[in-house]
Amino acid sequence: MPKQNGQLTKRYLDWLFDTKLDLTLEEKFDKKLKPLHDEFDQLFKKLDWFTGRYEKLEKEQILQSEKVSELEERVETVEQKVGIVVQ
């Protein structure tokens, strides 16, 4: 989009802002924000790992609680049959 008669026109300025300025600003923002984006990626990877570990531990805790409950019931049954009184 050339200038008309060596003068700046609104149409030329609009084209200039829409193409060159937008691209330049976008490139500068991308360049400035890339390190921050990379840090967030690392943070999210660590959070994903932590969440996975937490969910695994939570499932294990649920299974262990169920086992303890079953064992308590068995011990109470044996205590009743044998006549043991626990205080």
C-alpha positions, 0 to 999 in steps of 0.5 A: 500500500503506497503513499499517494503523491508522497502524502500519508493518507488515512487508508495508508495509516490504517494499513500500516497500523493493521499490518506492520505495527500489529506484527511488530507488537506481537513479535515483541510481546511474544519475545518478552512473554516467552520466558514467562510462558516457559516458566508456567509450563514447568509449573503446570508440569510439576502441578500435574505430577503433584496432583497425580501423586496426591490422587494416588495417595488418597486412593491408597489411604481409602483402601487402607482405611477399608482394610483397617475397618475389616480387621477391627471387625474381625478382632471384635468378633474374635474377642467376643468368641474368646470372651476378652474384654478390652477397656 
